[in-house]
Amino acid sequence: MATVGRALTMLAFAVAIYAIGASIYGGVTRRRAFVDSGRRAIYALAGVLTLAFAILEAAFLRSDFSYALVASHSSTTTPTFYKATAVWSSQEGSLLLWVWLLSLWSSLVLYLTRRSLREIAPYAQAVLAGFATFFLLLIVWRESPFGTLASVPAEGTGLNPLLRHPAMMFHPPALYSGYTLFSIPFAFAIGALVANRLNAEWIQGTRRFALAAWLFLGIGIVLGARWSYTELGWGGYWAWDPVENASLMPWLTGTAFIHSIMIQEKRGMLKVWNASLILATGTLAIMGTFLVRSGILDSIHAFGASTLGVPFLILIGIMIISSIGLVVWRRESLKSEHSLDSLLSREAAFILQNILLLALCFVIFWGTFFPLISEAVTGTKASVGPPWFDRYITPVAFALVALIGIGPLISWRRATAANLRRNFTFPVATGIFTLIALSFVSGAWEEPKAIVFTGLVAFVLAGVGQELFRGTRARQAMSTEKAPLAFVSLIRRNRRRYGGYIVHAGFAILLFGVAVSSSFEHSKDVALRPGQQTSIDGFDVRYMRGYSEALPEKIVFGAVLDVSKDDKHVATLRTSRGFYPSQDPSLGILGRFFQGEAESEVGLRAGFGRDIWTVINPDLLPMERIIEEGNRTFATAMRAALRDGTPDQAAIDQLFVLRDQAVAGLSERWVDRPWTADFRMIVSPMATWIWIGAIITFCGGAIALWPAPATARRRVTATYAARLARDLARS
């Protein structure tokens, strides 16, 4: 089947090239048959890649180690769930996932727009097929997932232990969905520029895909943060790692685009801005894919050094040059139809918000690529750490949160004094009251930035709550519905607006969790024996006992901790570190079980008020002498069993039984002997609100993304048709 899979990728490559040619020829000659043929070719591309992906997935599920990819990233002891998701844990598999998702989203948007955007679609199809061609070129000639081994091993290497976490397995598909979905509005923006159709039509056709891209990419970022918090064992959720930053940058510019297209739709403004934003977002999405694969920057998330850096740089260069060239070429057609009426308006707030989002993106870009910049200028590769990012990002984040609250409250075009009083009195008063109330909390003003930030968050939440309350009351006044039903009907009939408000509220809560947890966090590194205890932030933590497990796929050493406060039990935490067998024979027959790759299982008591977090790093030094002696003994016995070139199979089988018993006995010594273990402990106030805020944010995004009821769609369509009629009459 590997041969069939490789043949399918070659066929997909040919289909993608045909789609480019047919689409461009049809667009230039205005021969609709060729445009339709190019569109159907992309449908076929999706079908072919689905079959190829299914073949690779089946190989992982049945542990077919004749595939080099399966042998290096799975094993018979890998749980079925992780076998199924190990496909995208490798560079080759993730490339196939990327182009497969691209083909699916491309097919969907082309199907939905098959009777509209007729002048734009041919060139958009060509761009989407061009992306597919690039990735298939890498798959077919550089990184094929269907490579086979001449000698099939009995067992595979297994999945990287750090990736054996549910969040990490859904993290790559979510990120790649975000990246590939951003390719959709990018392609249609290119098509609109080439066809010189630069009204809001292309935005109308792809807005939902931009929102879906923002949603999926955000979910992927949060899943990665959660994985870091619960799996890596350092206690944080964001380290300003280059690959983390690479995923955040297109999310920021995509957020700016989603906000500013509302101004173009309503006022015909910001055409150059919107085209440039989505072109930059599409380019940054490819750059995020590039950083994972190039190896030019050190990252725990990267696949390591590879030969794919140059092809990606060429693609990014083509995207940047063509984007700038098209915008300059169509600069006359991109002129705004109206100007900004007042600085006190929602348009002005959105523009300032966009500037701040781009400022955040620039700071992150500069800090991420500073090692390369410094090396190019000084010859020395220097890097910046989290304190540098925090220094510049914190003030921008303050202003951004304030604008998140201002945007929904201020009027379009021009705000009046009466409007400002009516809409801002309650939210501003709530923010001030929050600051006053916090001034009475002991120790709160030791971190003034976090307290001021909390006041801003209260302002945002009060503003969103006020708008939802007023909308519900208005809905009740126009109907006989009770308040709960009126609230649901309000959101249901204007999902884009009120879904956006919920997004604002959730994002403010998320940032509140980040600000408070990072400002008031207490951490401690301590070495304890069973029976000993330590204190942190008013909590007493006692090391009750150790435990161990000798599982088929790993050896686990853990600890049970009792957490109490004022002599009252608070939580029981279990934390462990698992060691997976290494394939390196130089570590010895026993040593390879204790010196391979490791994973941490965090002990976590999450609560609305605070998280209590701990992780263990077991000290295995007392076992080293026993392990070394066992290695020598087993090596001598194995040489005797293989003497004279005739293996004594019975002796070898007995040695493996004794080896397993020795490994189990060593793991039991961890429990029998009261050895010291190192612990890292963290008490983090309000950390849970990061994840609660993220859930609220994504629920709001899903509401805004979900199609409106038919009646609402007809009303919007009628409004858009009336505006289009006015534009035609004016022209």
C-alpha positions in Angstrom: 0.0 0.0 0.0 3.0 2.3 0.4 3.5 2.3 -3.3 -0.2 3.2 -3.8 0.2 6.0 -1.3 3.2 7.4 -3.1 1.5 7.1 -6.5 -1.5 9.0 -5.1 0.7 11.9 -4.0 2.2 12.0 -7.5 -1.2 12.0 -9.0 -2.3 14.8 -6.6 0.8 16.8 -7.7 -0.3 16.4 -11.4 -3.9 17.4 -10.6 -2.7 20.5 -8.7 -0.6 21.6 -11.6 -3.6 21.1 -14.0 -5.8 23.1 -11.6 -3.4 26.0 -11.9 -3.2 25.9 -15.6 -6.9 25.5 -16.3 -7.9 28.2 -13.8 -5.5 30.8 -15.1 -6.3 30.0 -18.8 -10.0 30.2 -18.0 -9.7 33.5 -16.2 -7.6 35.1 -18.9 -9.7 33.9 -21.8 -13.0 34.2 -19.9 -13.8 30.6 -20.9 -16.0 29.4 -18.0 -15.5 25.7 -18.9 -11.8 25.8 -18.0 -12.5 27.7 -14.8 -15.1 25.0 -13.8 -12.6 22.3 -14.8 -10.0 23.9 -12.5 -12.5 24.0 -9.7 -13.4 20.3 -10.2 -9.7 19.5 -10.3 -9.4 20.9 -6.7 -12.3 18.7 -5.7 -10.5 15.7 -7.2 -7.3 16.8 -5.4 -9.2 16.6 -2.1 -10.4 13.1 -2.9 -7.0 11.8 -3.9 -5.3 13.3 -0.8 -8.1 11.8 1.4 -7.2 8.4 0.1 -3.5 8.9 0.6 -4.0 10.1 4.2 -6.3 7.2 4.9 -3.6 4.8 3.7 -1.0 6.3 6.0 -3.5 6.4 8.9 -4.2 2.7 8.4 -0.5 1.9 8.4 -0.1 3.6 11.8 -3.2 1.9 13.3 -2.0 -1.6 12.3 1.6 -0.9 13.3 3.0 -1.6 9.8 6.7 -1.1 10.5 7.6 -1.6 6.8 6.8 2.2 6.6 9.8 4.1 7.8 7.5 6.8 9.3 5.6 4.2 11.3 8.7 2.5 12.6 10.2 5.9 13.7 7.1 7.4 15.3 5.0 4.5 16.7 5.2 1.1 18.4 3.0 -1.8 19.3 2.9 -0.5 22.9 1.7 2.9 21.8 -2.0 3.4 22.8 -4.4 3.3 19.8 -5.4 6.9 20.3 -1.8 8.0 20.0 -1.2 5.7 17.0 -4.0 7.4 15.2 -2.7 10.9 15.9 1.0 10.1 15.5 0.6 10.6 11.8 1.2 14.3 12.2 3.9 14.0 14.9 6.5 13.8 12.1 7.6 16.3 9.4 6.4 14.1 6.6 3.0 13.3 8.1 2.4 16.9 9.0 3.1 18.1 5.5 0.5 15.6 4.2 -1.9 16.8 6.8 -1.3 20.4 5.8 -2.0 19.9 2.1 -4.9 17.6 2.8 -6.6 20.2 5.0 -5.9 22.9 2.4 -7.6 20.8 -0.3 -10.7 20.2 1.9 -11.1 23.9 2.8 -10.4 25.0 -0.8 -13.0 22.6 -2.1 -15.5 23.9 0.4 -15.0 27.6 -0.4 -15.0 27.0 -4.2 -18.2 25.0 -3.9 -19.9 27.7 -1.9 -18.8 30.4 -4.3 -19.3 28.5 -7.5 -22.1 30.8 -8.6 -20.5 34.1 -7.4 -17.2 35.9 -7.5 -16.9 34.6 -11.1 -14.1 37.1 -12.0 -12.1 36.5 -8.8 -12.5 32.7 -8.5 -10.2 31.7 -11.3 -7.2 33.4 -9.8 -8.1 32.4 -6.3 -8.3 28.8 -7.5 -4.8 29.1 -9.1 -3.3 30.5 -5.8 -4.9 27.7 -3.7 -3.7 25.1 -6.2 -0.3 26.8 -6.2 0.0 26.2 -2.4 -1.0 22.6 -2.8 1.6 22.2 -5.6 4.3 23.6 -3.4 3.6 21.2 -0.5 3.1 18.2 -2.8 6.5 19.0 -4.4 8.1 18.7 -1.0 6.2 15.5 -0.2 6.9 13.8 -3.5 10.6 14.7 -3.9 11.9 15.6 -0.4 9.8 14.3 2.5 7.6 11.4 1.4 5.6 9.8 4.2 5.4 6.6 2.2 9.1 5.6 2.3 9.7 1.9 3.2 12.4 -0.1 4.9 14.3 -2.9 3.3 14.5 -4.7 6.7 11.3 -4.5 8.7 11.9 -4.2 12.5 9.9 -6.2 15.0 9.2 -3.1 17.0 9.0 0.7 16.4 10.8 3.5 18.2 7.5 4.8 19.6 5.9 8.2 19.8 7.9 11.0 21.5 6.8 10.9 25.2 6.2 14.6 25.3 3.6 14.2 22.6 1.6 11.7 24.5 -0.9 14.2 25.7 -4.5 14.7 24.3 -4.1 18.5 23.9 -0.9 18.0 21.9 -2.5 15.6 19.6 -5.3 18.0 18.7 -3.0 21.0 18.7 -1.4 20.4 15.3 -4.7 19.8 13.3 -6.1 23.0 14.9 -3.1 25.0 14.0 -2.9 23.7 10.5 -6.6 24.3 10.0 -6.0 27.9 11.0 -3.1 28.3 8.7 -4.8 26.7 5.7 -8.1 28.5 6.3 -6.2 31.8 6.3 -5.0 30.8 2.8 -8.6 31.1 1.6 -9.0 34.9 2.1 -5.4 35.4 1.0 -6.1 33.6 -2.3 -9.3 35.6 -2.9 -7.6 38.9 -2.0 -5.0 38.0 -4.7 -7.8 37.2 -7.1 -9.6 40.4 -6.3 -6.4 42.4 -7.0 -5.7 40.6 -10.2 -9.3 41.0 -11.5 -9.6 44.5 -10.1 -12.8 43.7 -8.2 -12.0 45.5 -5.0 -15.3 46.2 -3.4 -16.5 44.2 -0.4 -17.6 41.3 -2.5 -14.5 39.2 -1.9 -14.8 39.9 1.8 -18.4 38.8 1.9 -17.5 35.6 0.2 -14.6 34.7 2.5 -15.3 36.4 5.8 -16.6 33.3 7.5 -13.4 31.4 6.4 -11.3 34.2 8.0 -13.3 33.9 11.2 -13.0 30.1 11.2 -9.2 30.5 10.6 -9.0 32.8 13.6 -11.0 30.4 15.7 -9.1 27.3 14.8 -5.7 29.0 15.2 -6.7 30.4 18.6 -7.8 26.9 19.7 -4.5 25.5 18.6 -2.6 28.1 20.5 -4.5 27.5 23.7 -4.2 23.7 23.4 -0.4 24.2 23.0 -0.4 26.4 26.1 -2.3 23.9 28.1 0.1 21.1 27.0 3.0 23.2 28.1 1.3 23.9 31.5 0.5 20.2 32.2 3.2 18.2 30.4 6.6 20.0 30.1 7.1 20.3 33.9 8.4 23.9 34.1 5.1 25.3 35.4 4.3 27.8 32.6 2.0 28.0 29.6 3.8 30.5 27.4 7.6 30.8 27.0 7.8 33.2 24.0 9.3 30.3 22.0 9.9 31.1 18.3 7.3 28.5 17.1 4.8 29.7 19.7 5.4 33.3 18.5 5.0 32.2 14.9 1.5 30.9 15.5 0.5 34.1 17.5 1.6 36.6 14.8 -1.0 35.6 12.1 -3.6 35.3 14.8 -3.0 39.0 15.8 -3.0 40.3 12.2 -6.1 38.1 11.5 -7.8 39.6 14.5 -7.1 43.1 13.0 -8.4 42.0 9.6 -11.7 40.7 11.1 -12.3 44.0 12.8 -11.3 46.3 10.0 -13.4 44.6 7.3 -16.5 45.8 9.1 -15.4 49.3 8.3 -15.0 48.5 4.6 -18.4 46.8 4.5 -20.1 49.7 6.2 -18.2 52.7 4.9 -16.1 51.6 1.9 -12.9 52.6 3.8 -9.6 50.8 4.5 -9.4 48.9 1.3 -5.6 49.1 1.1 -5.4 48.3 4.8 -7.6 45.2 4.6 -5.9 43.8 1.5 -2.5 44.4 3.1 -3.6 42.8 6.4 -4.9 39.6 4.9 -1.9 39.3 2.5 0.4 39.7 5.6 -1.7 37.2 7.5 -1.4 34.6 4.8 2.3 35.1 4.6 2.8 34.9 8.3 0.8 31.6 8.3 3.3 30.2 5.8 6.1 31.6 7.9 4.8 29.8 11.0 4.9 26.5 9.0 8.4 27.4 7.8 9.8 28.0 11.4 8.7 24.5 12.5 10.6 22.9 9.6 13.6 25.1 8.9 15.6 24.6 12.1 17.0 28.1 11.8 15.7 28.9 15.4 15.9 26.7 18.4 12.5 25.5 19.6 11.1 22.5 21.5 8.2 22.5 19.0 10.4 22.3 15.8 11.2 19.2 13.9 14.8 20.1 13.9 17.2 21.0 11.1 16.0 20.0 7.7 16.5 20.8 4.0 13.1 22.5 3.7 14.2 26.0 4.8 15.3 27.2 1.3 12.0 26.2 -0.5 9.9 27.9 2.2 12.0 31.0 2.0 11.5 31.1 -1.8 7.7 30.7 -1.3 7.6 33.4 1.3 9.7 35.7 -0.9 7.3 35.2 -3.8 4.3 35.9 -1.5 5.8 39.1 -0.2 6.9 40.5 -3.6 3.7 39.6 -5.4 1.5 41.0 -2.5 3.4 44.3 -2.5 3.4 44.5 -6.3 -0.4 43.9 -6.6 -1.3 46.4 -3.9 0.9 49.1 -5.6 -0.5 48.2 -9.0 -4.1 48.6 -7.8 -3.5 51.5 -5.5 -6.0 53.8 -7.5 -8.8 51.2 -7.2 -8.1 50.7 -3.5 -8.8 54.3 -2.6 -11.4 54.7 0.2 -14.9 55.9 -0.7 -15.2 57.9 2.5 -13.0 59.5 5.1 -13.0 59.3 8.9 -15.6 61.6 10.2 -14.4 61.8 13.8 -11.8 60.5 16.2 -14.6 59.8 18.6 -16.1 57.0 16.6 -16.1 53.2 16.4 -14.1 53.4 13.1 -11.4 55.4 14.9 -11.4 52.9 17.8 -11.1 50.0 15.4 -8.2 51.7 13.5 -6.3 52.3 16.8 -7.0 48.8 17.8 -5.5 47.5 14.6 -2.4 49.7 15.1 -1.9 48.2 18.5 -2.4 44.6 17.2 0.2 45.3 14.5 2.5 46.8 17.2 2.2 43.6 19.2 3.0 41.6 16.1 6.0 43.7 15.3 7.4 43.4 18.8 6.9 39.6 18.7 8.5 39.4 15.2 11.5 41.4 16.2 12.1 39.4 19.4 11.6 36.1 17.5 14.0 36.8 14.8 16.5 38.9 16.9 19.0 36.0 17.0 19.2 36.1 13.2 19.2 39.9 13.0 22.0 40.1 15.6 24.0 37.4 13.9 23.7 39.3 10.5 24.7 42.6 12.0 27.3 41.7 14.7 28.3 38.1 13.7 27.1 36.9 17.1 23.7 35.1 17.6 22.0 36.8 20.6 18.5 36.1 21.9 16.0 37.9 24.0 13.9 36.2 26.8 10.5 36.6 28.4 11.4 39.7 30.4 12.2 41.6 27.1 8.8 40.6 25.6 7.0 41.5 28.8 8.6 44.9 28.9 7.3 46.0 25.6 4.1 44.0 25.3 2.6 44.9 28.7 1.8 48.6 27.9 0.4 47.7 24.5 -1.8 45.0 26.2 -3.2 47.6 28.6 -4.2 49.9 25.8 -5.6 47.0 23.8 -7.9 45.9 26.7 -9.2 49.4 27.1 -10.1 49.5 23.4 -11.7 46.1 23.6 -14.1 47.8 26.0 -14.5 51.0 24.1 -15.2 49.5 20.7 -18.7 48.0 21.4 -19.8 51.1 23.3 -18.9 54.0 20.9 -21.1 55.0 18.0 -20.3 54.6 14.3 -19.2 57.8 12.4 -19.4 60.3 15.3 -20.1 59.9 19.0 -22.1 62.6 20.8 -21.8 63.7 24.4 -25.1 62.2 25.2 -24.0 58.9 23.6 -20.8 58.8 25.6 -22.7 59.5 28.9 -25.3 56.9 28.2 -22.9 54.1 27.1 -19.8 54.7 29.3 -21.1 55.8 32.7 -21.9 52.3 34.0 -18.7 50.5 32.6 -16.4 53.3 33.8 -18.0 53.4 37.2 -17.6 49.6 37.5 -13.9 49.8 36.6 -13.3 52.6 39.2 -15.3 50.7 41.8 -13.2 47.6 41.2 -10.0 49.5 41.8 -11.4 51.0 45.0 -12.5 47.7 46.2 -9.2 46.1 45.5 -7.4 48.8 47.5 -8.8 47.2 50.6 -7.4 43.8 49.8 -4.2 43.1 51.7 -1.1 43.0 49.5 -3.1 43.7 46.3 -1.2 46.9 45.5 2.2 45.2 45.7 1.5 44.5 42.0 -0.1 47.7 40.7 0.0 46.7 37.1 -2.2 43.6 37.8 -4.7 45.6 39.8 -5.1 48.4 37.2 -5.4 45.6 34.6 -8.2 44.1 36.7 -10.0 47.4 36.7 -9.8 47.6 32.9 -11.2 44.0 32.6 -14.1 45.0 34.9 -14.7 47.9 32.5 -14.8 45.6 29.5 -17.1 43.0 31.2 -19.5 45.8 32.4 -19.7 47.2 28.9 -20.4 43.8 27.3 -23.0 43.0 30.1 -24.6 46.4 29.5 -25.0 45.8 25.8 -26.4 42.3 26.3 -28.8 43.6 29.0 -30.1 46.5 26.8 -30.5 44.2 23.8 -32.4 41.7 25.8 -34.7 44.4 27.2 -35.3 45.8 23.7 -36.1 42.3 22.5 -38.6 41.9 25.3 -40.2 45.2 24.4 -40.8 44.0 20.8 -42.1 40.6 21.8 -43.8 38.7 24.5 -40.7 36.6 25.3 -39.4 36.1 28.8 -35.9 37.4 29.6 -34.0 34.1 29.1 -35.7 33.4 25.7 -35.3 37.0 24.7 -31.5 36.8 25.5 -31.2 33.6 23.3 -33.2 35.1 20.5 -31.1 38.3 20.6 -27.9 36.4 20.1 -29.4 34.0 17.6 -30.7 36.8 15.3 -27.5 38.9 15.4 -24.8 36.3 15.9 -22.0 38.2 14.4 -22.4 41.2 16.7 -23.2 39.5 20.0 -20.8 36.7 19.3 -18.2 39.3 19.0 -19.2 40.8 22.3 -18.8 37.4 24.0 -15.4 37.1 22.4 -14.4 40.4 23.9 -15.6 39.3 27.3 -13.8 36.0 27.1 -10.5 37.5 25.9 -10.6 40.1 28.7 -11.1 37.2 31.3 -8.2 35.3 29.7 -5.9 38.3 30.0 -7.1 38.8 33.6 -6.0 35.3 34.4 -2.6 35.9 32.7 -2.0 39.2 34.6 -3.0 38.0 38.0 -1.5 34.5 37.9 1.9 35.8 36.6 2.0 38.7 39.1 1.0 36.9 42.3 2.6 33.5 41.5 4.6 31.7 44.2 7.1 29.0 43.2 9.5 26.9 45.1 12.1 24.1 44.3 12.7 21.7 47.2 14.1 18.3 47.9 12.0 16.0 50.1 12.1 12.5 51.6 8.9 10.7 52.3 7.4 12.1 55.6 9.0 15.5 55.1 7.1 18.7 54.4 7.5 22.2 53.1 5.4 25.4 53.0 4.5 27.6 50.1 2.1 30.6 50.1 0.4 29.5 53.3 0.0 25.9 52.2 1.8 22.9 53.9 2.8 20.2 51.5 3.9 16.8 52.9 5.6 14.1 50.8 3.4 11.1 51.9 4.9 8.2 49.9 6.4 7.2 46.6 5.0 4.8 44.1 6.3 3.1 40.9 4.9 1.1 38.0 6.8 -1.1 35.5 4.5 -0.8 32.5 5.3 -2.4 29.1 6.0 1.0 27.5 7.6 2.8 30.4 8.9 2.8 34.0 7.1 5.3 36.3 8.4 6.8 39.5 5.9 9.0 41.4 5.0 10.6 44.6 1.8 11.3 46.6 1.6 14.7 48.3 -0.8 15.9 50.9 -1.7 19.7 50.7 -3.2 21.3 53.8 -3.8 24.8 55.1 -4.4 25.7 58.8 -4.3 21.9 59.5 -7.2 21.3 57.1 -6.8 19.0 54.1 -7.0 20.8 50.8 -5.9 18.3 48.2 -4.0 15.1 47.4 -1.6 15.5 44.5 0.0 12.7 42.5 2.9 13.5 40.3 5.2 11.2 38.4 8.0 11.0 35.8 7.9 8.2 33.3 11.0 6.8 31.5 10.7 5.2 28.1 13.2 2.6 27.0 16.0 3.9 24.8 17.1 2.2 21.6 20.7 3.1 22.3 22.6 -0.2 23.1 25.5 1.6 24.6 23.3 2.4 27.7 23.3 -1.3 28.6 20.6 -3.9 28.8 19.2 -2.5 32.0 20.4 1.1 31.7 18.4 1.8 28.5 15.1 1.4 30.6 16.1 4.3 32.9 18.0 6.7 30.6 15.7 7.1 27.7 13.2 9.9 26.9 11.1 11.0 29.8 7.7 12.6 30.4 6.3 14.4 33.4 2.8 13.9 34.9 1.9 17.1 36.8 0.1 17.0 40.1 -2.6 19.8 39.8 -5.4 21.0 42.0 -7.2 23.6 39.8 -9.6 26.0 41.4 -11.4 29.2 40.7 -9.2 31.0 43.2 -5.9 29.4 42.6 -4.0 26.4 41.1 -1.7 24.3 43.2 0.8 22.7 40.9 3.7 20.3 41.4 6.0 18.1 39.5 8.6 15.5 40.6 12.1 14.9 39.3 13.2 11.6 40.9 16.8 11.2 41.9 18.0 7.9 40.4 21.6 8.2 41.4 21.3 5.6 44.2 20.3 3.1 41.5 23.2 3.8 39.2 25.7 1.3 40.8 23.1 -1.5 40.7 22.2 -0.7 37.1 25.9 -0.7 36.0 26.5 -4.0 37.8 23.4 -5.5 36.1 24.5 -4.2 32.7 27.9 -6.0 33.1 26.2 -9.2 34.4 23.7 -9.4 31.6 26.2 -8.5 28.9 28.5 -11.3 30.1 25.6 -13.8 30.1 24.4 -12.6 26.6 27.9 -13.2 25.2 28.0 -16.7 26.7 24.6 -17.4 25.1 25.9 -16.3 21.7 29.3 -18.1 22.0 30.6 -20.1 19.0 28.1 -18.3 16.6 25.3 -20.6 17.7 22.7 -18.8 19.8 21.4 -20.7 22.8 17.7 -19.5 22.4 16.6 -21.0 25.7 19.3 -19.1 27.5 18.5 -15.9 25.7 14.8 -16.2 26.5 15.7 -16.8 30.2 17.9 -13.7 30.2 15.0 -11.6 28.9 12.8 -12.9 31.7 15.4 -12.1 34.3 15.9 -8.7 32.7 12.2 -7.9 33.1 12.3 -9.1 36.7 15.3 -6.9 37.4 13.6 -3.9 35.9 10.5 -4.5 38.0 12.7 -5.0 41.1 14.6 -1.7 40.5 11.3 0.1 40.2 10.1 -1.4 43.5 13.2 -0.1 45.2 11.9 3.4 44.7 9.0 2.6 47.0 11.0 0.5 49.5 13.9 3.0 50.0 13.1 6.5 51.3 15.1 8.3 48.6 15.1 12.1 48.2 13.1 13.5 45.3 13.3 17.0 43.8 9.9 18.9 43.5 8.9 22.1 41.9 5.9 23.6 43.5 3.8 26.5 42.3 0.7 28.3 43.7 -0.8 30.4 41.0 -3.9 32.6 41.7 -6.6 32.8 39.1 -4.7 30.7 36.6 -7.9 28.7 35.9 -9.5 31.9 34.5 -7.1 31.7 31.5 -8.7 28.5 30.3 -12.2 29.7 31.3 -11.6 32.9 29.3 -10.4 30.9 26.3 -13.5 28.7 26.4 -15.8 31.8 26.5 -13.8 33.4 23.7 -14.1 30.4 21.4 -17.8 29.9 22.2 -18.3 33.5 21.1 -16.3 32.9 18.0 -18.4 29.8 17.2 -21.6 31.9 17.7 -20.3 34.5 15.3 -19.3 31.9 12.8 -22.5 29.9 12.9 -24.8 30.8 10.0 -27.7 33.2 10.9 -31.3 32.1 10.5 -32.9 32.3 7.1 -34.9 35.4 8.0 -31.8 37.2 9.2 -29.8 36.2 6.1 -32.6 37.6 3.9 -32.5 40.9 5.8 -28.8 41.1 5.4 -28.9 40.2 1.8 -31.6 42.8 1.2 -29.5 45.5 2.9 -26.4 44.5 0.9 -28.5 44.6 -2.4 -29.8 48.1 -1.5 -26.2 49.3 -0.9 -25.1 47.7 -4.2 -27.9 49.4 -6.1 -27.0 52.8 -4.6 -23.3 52.2 -5.6 -24.4 51.3 -9.2 -26.7 54.3 -9.4 -23.9 56.6 -8.1 -21.4 55.2 -10.7 
